[in-house]
Amino acid sequence: MVRFRDMEAELKNEQDQNHLRVFSTAPVDSILALMQNRVDEVQRTTRVGRLVSKWDAPTLTQFKQAEQIEVTDALLRDFRPNEKQMKVIADIRKQKALPLEKAQELLRKGKL
């Protein structure tokens, strides 16, 4: 029973982190690290030197002169999202991301 509770807590934490990544501005570095080969390939094919989140204003200011290139679709390609999933992704992109602090508050209240 203790193992089950540990697994349940771990799954909830992972789900919470995923919600923060999808609906807010939480960094996705840990996800990108798991798919480093794909990241390297996308950087090679798009000639992108560094991936920086559009939400990471401090880092973006370091690269003011650099062209910003959207690589999300290229990174997602290996997951082979179906048409329905692509629609969900497109719908999420149309929404304004929640500020991270607000999203964390909503999670604590069970509303995200």
GROMACS elastic network, one bead per residue, 0.5 to 0.9 nm:
[ bonds ]
;  ai    aj funct       b0    kb
    1     4     6  0.50845   500
    1     5     6  0.63916   500
    1     6     6  0.87398   500
    2     5     6  0.51381   500
    2     6     6  0.62480   500
    2     7     6  0.86729   500
    3     6     6  0.50268   500
    3     7     6  0.61633   500
    3     8     6  0.84959   500
    4     7     6  0.51012   500
    4     8     6  0.60074   500
    4     9     6  0.85673   500
    5     9     6  0.60850   500
    5    10     6  0.84756   500
    6     9     6  0.51869   500
    6    10     6  0.61376   500
    6    11     6  0.86227   500
    7    11     6  0.60714   500
    7    12     6  0.85261   500
    8    11     6  0.51608   500
    8    12     6  0.61564   500
    8    13     6  0.85876   500
    9    12     6  0.51039   500
    9    13     6  0.61232   500
    9    14     6  0.86260   500
   10    13     6  0.51320   500
   10    14     6  0.62365   500
   10    15     6  0.86416   500
   11    14     6  0.50802   500
   11    15     6  0.61132   500
   11    16     6  0.85401   500
   12    15     6  0.50364   500
   12    16     6  0.60666   500
   12    17     6  0.85651   500
   13    16     6  0.50559   500
   13    17     6  0.61924   500
   13    18     6  0.86098   500
   14    17     6  0.50761   500
   14    18     6  0.61630   500
   14    19     6  0.86652   500
   15    18     6  0.50099   500
   15    19     6  0.62187   500
   15    20     6  0.86844   500
   16    19     6  0.51112   500
   16    20     6  0.63182   500
   16    21     6  0.87025   500
   16   104     6  0.87284   500
   16   107     6  0.70517   500
   16   112     6  0.83077   500
   17    20     6  0.50764   500
   17    21     6  0.62164   500
   17    22     6  0.86638   500
   17    26     6  0.79560   500
   18    21     6  0.50085   500
   18    22     6  0.60753   500
   18    23     6  0.84082   500
   18    26     6  0.88033   500
   18    28     6  0.89839   500
   19    22     6  0.51470   500
   19    23     6  0.57141   500
   19    24     6  0.73979   500
   19    26     6  0.89157   500
   19   103     6  0.84161   500
   19   107     6  0.85792   500
   19   112     6  0.71808   500
   20    23     6  0.55404   500
   20    25     6  0.67492   500
   20    26     6  0.54667   500
   20    27     6  0.85542   500
   20    98     6  0.86588   500
   20   100     6  0.70768   500
   20   103     6  0.64767   500
   20   104     6  0.72937   500
   20   107     6  0.85958   500
   20   112     6  0.87063   500
   21    24     6  0.56318   500
   21    25     6  0.60533   500
   21    27     6  0.63719   500
   21    28     6  0.64074   500
   22    25     6  0.76660   500
   22    26     6  0.79704   500
   22    92     6  0.79374   500
   22    97     6  0.82360   500
   23    26     6  0.85414   500
   23    92     6  0.76293   500
   23    95     6  0.85093   500
   23    96     6  0.83874   500
   23    97     6  0.55832   500
   23    98     6  0.61822   500
   23    99     6  0.89544   500
   23   100     6  0.88722   500
   23   103     6  0.76342   500
   23   112     6  0.86438   500
   24    96     6  0.84703   500
   24    99     6  0.58552   500
   24   100     6  0.54806   500
   24   101     6  0.88866   500
   24   102     6  0.85395   500
   24   103     6  0.62837   500
   24   104     6  0.89294   500
   25    28     6  0.89172   500
   25    53     6  0.85613   500
   25    54     6  0.88045   500
   25    55     6  0.59777   500
   25    56     6  0.83651   500
   25    97     6  0.64355   500
   25    98     6  0.68991   500
   25    99     6  0.63727   500
   25   100     6  0.55304   500
   25   103     6  0.88331   500
   26    55     6  0.84298   500
   26    99     6  0.88732   500
   26   100     6  0.63039   500
   27    30     6  0.79479   500
   27    31     6  0.89035   500
   27    53     6  0.73842   500
   27    55     6  0.84581   500
   27    56     6  0.84227   500
   28    31     6  0.53068   500
   28    32     6  0.62787   500
   28    33     6  0.86841   500
   28    53     6  0.83839   500
   29    32     6  0.50490   500
   29    33     6  0.60720   500
   29    34     6  0.87721   500
   30    33     6  0.51279   500
   30    34     6  0.66309   500
   31    34     6  0.52939   500
   31    35     6  0.68158   500
   31    36     6  0.88955   500
   32    35     6  0.51792   500
   32    36     6  0.59931   500
   32    38     6  0.85719   500
   32    39     6  0.68844   500
   32    75     6  0.89830   500
   33    36     6  0.51177   500
   33    37     6  0.88346   500
   33    39     6  0.83904   500
   34    37     6  0.85045   500
   35    38     6  0.54779   500
   35    39     6  0.63258   500
   35    40     6  0.87905   500
   35    75     6  0.88317   500
   36    40     6  0.60539   500
   36    41     6  0.85524   500
   37    40     6  0.51521   500
   37    41     6  0.62829   500
   37    42     6  0.87178   500
   38    41     6  0.50251   500
   38    42     6  0.61176   500
   38    43     6  0.85052   500
   38    74     6  0.88891   500
   38    75     6  0.67558   500
   38    78     6  0.80470   500
   39    42     6  0.51494   500
   39    43     6  0.60927   500
   39    44     6  0.85699   500
   39    51     6  0.86486   500
   39    75     6  0.67714   500
   40    43     6  0.51355   500
   40    44     6  0.61842   500
   40    45     6  0.87180   500
   41    44     6  0.50698   500
   41    45     6  0.61541   500
   41    46     6  0.84830   500
   42    45     6  0.51926   500
   42    46     6  0.58790   500
   42    47     6  0.79379   500
   42    48     6  0.78023   500
   42    71     6  0.74168   500
   42    74     6  0.65278   500
   42    75     6  0.67897   500
   43    46     6  0.53316   500
   43    47     6  0.54372   500
   43    49     6  0.63701   500
   43    50     6  0.74656   500
   43    51     6  0.80156   500
   43    71     6  0.85773   500
   44    47     6  0.50704   500
   44    48     6  0.67736   500
   44    49     6  0.81928   500
   45    48     6  0.79127   500
   46    49     6  0.88521   500
   46    69     6  0.81538   500
   46    71     6  0.79137   500
   48    51     6  0.71902   500
   48    68     6  0.88318   500
   48    69     6  0.75476   500
   48    71     6  0.89067   500
   51    71     6  0.85331   500
   52    55     6  0.82687   500
   52    56     6  0.67899   500
   52    59     6  0.71691   500
   52    60     6  0.70122   500
   53    56     6  0.52167   500
   53    57     6  0.82545   500
   53    59     6  0.85167   500
   53    60     6  0.81029   500
   54    57     6  0.70721   500
   54    60     6  0.75082   500
   54    68     6  0.88698   500
   55    58     6  0.89499   500
   55    60     6  0.85517   500
   56    59     6  0.56572   500
   56    60     6  0.61949   500
   56    61     6  0.88452   500
   57    61     6  0.61995   500
   57    62     6  0.89369   500
   58    61     6  0.54174   500
   58    62     6  0.70677   500
   59    62     6  0.53327   500
   59    63     6  0.71555   500
   60    63     6  0.52734   500
   60    64     6  0.64277   500
   60    66     6  0.89495   500
   61    64     6  0.52346   500
   61    65     6  0.89310   500
   62    65     6  0.86053   500
   63    66     6  0.53074   500
   63    67     6  0.85077   500
   64    67     6  0.82613   500
   70    73     6  0.77887   500
   70    74     6  0.86229   500
   71    74     6  0.52677   500
   71    75     6  0.62766   500
   71    76     6  0.87329   500
   72    75     6  0.51138   500
   72    76     6  0.61711   500
   72    77     6  0.87099   500
   73    76     6  0.50082   500
   73    77     6  0.61303   500
   74    77     6  0.53109   500
   74    78     6  0.80999   500
   75    78     6  0.69609   500
   75    79     6  0.83718   500
   76    79     6  0.55149   500
   76    80     6  0.71062   500
   76    81     6  0.75300   500
   77    80     6  0.53540   500
   77    81     6  0.72578   500
   78    81     6  0.83082   500
   81    84     6  0.78763   500
   81    85     6  0.54944   500
   81    86     6  0.60163   500
   82    85     6  0.52591   500
   82    86     6  0.61285   500
   82    87     6  0.86985   500
   83    86     6  0.50509   500
   83    87     6  0.62689   500
   83    88     6  0.87838   500
   84    87     6  0.51302   500
   84    88     6  0.64268   500
   84    89     6  0.87530   500
   85    88     6  0.50368   500
   85    89     6  0.61938   500
   85    90     6  0.85748   500
   86    90     6  0.60906   500
   86    91     6  0.85483   500
   87    91     6  0.60715   500
   87    92     6  0.85694   500
   88    91     6  0.50281   500
   88    92     6  0.61345   500
   88    93     6  0.86028   500
   89    92     6  0.51601   500
   89    93     6  0.62607   500
   89    94     6  0.88604   500
   90    93     6  0.51278   500
   90    94     6  0.65497   500
   91    94     6  0.52400   500
   91    95     6  0.68966   500
   92    95     6  0.53582   500
   92    96     6  0.82656   500
   92    97     6  0.86591   500
   93    96     6  0.75463   500
   93    97     6  0.84667   500
   95    98     6  0.89051   500
   97   100     6  0.84828   500
   98   101     6  0.82041   500
   98   102     6  0.64362   500
   98   103     6  0.59360   500
   99   102     6  0.53566   500
   99   103     6  0.62859   500
   99   104     6  0.87316   500
  100   103     6  0.51088   500
  100   104     6  0.61455   500
  100   105     6  0.86125   500
  101   104     6  0.51308   500
  101   105     6  0.62308   500
  101   106     6  0.87150   500
  102   105     6  0.50559   500
  102   106     6  0.62442   500
  102   107     6  0.86579   500
  103   106     6  0.50382   500
  103   107     6  0.61929   500
  103   108     6  0.87102   500
  103   111     6  0.89048   500
  103   112     6  0.70832   500
  104   107     6  0.50227   500
  104   108     6  0.63043   500
  104   109     6  0.87272   500
  104   112     6  0.84911   500
  105   108     6  0.51534   500
  105   109     6  0.64000   500
  105   110     6  0.86907   500
  105   111     6  0.86075   500
  105   112     6  0.88746   500
  106   109     6  0.50575   500
  106   110     6  0.61069   500
  106   112     6  0.54284   500
  107   111     6  0.57121   500
  107   112     6  0.50875   500
  108   111     6  0.76451   500
  108   112     6  0.84984   500
  109   112     6  0.79771   500
